[in-house]
Amino acid sequence: MSDYEDLQKRCQRGATNLNDANNLLAECYGMLGKLGAENEVLRKDAADVSWMVEQRDRMRDSIEDLTSLARRTLWIAFCWNDHNFDHPHLLARKEAEELGITTFEQANAWLEAQG
């Protein structure tokens, strides 16, 4: 039996004299203070849980956004291949050759000149 259940039973039985009644009342006030403190801890814990639920929901939204981005990227890749375009690196190489770029050094020089 817990402390508060024992105290509750003693309160229901009552006290036979004023001194015992005062002691019982003091115990009741002490227990109320203790339960009030525990209640505050539980409220703080509830607030922490609410914060964690909000964070979980934000993460879930982020995961859904990333999943959507991955699906769109995959769709673009399939569309790219479905339309029989050359691979991007081949197109980039062809474009570079048209600009007269044949080495990495020339590519870096060209990029720096654009900046």
Secondary structure, 3 states (H helix, E strand, C coil): CCHHHHHHHHHHHCCCCHHHHHHHHHHHHHHHHHHHHHHHHHHHHHHHHHHHHHHHHHHHHHHHHHHHHHHHHHHHHHHHHHCCCCCHHHHHHHHHHHCCCCCHHHHHHHHHHHC
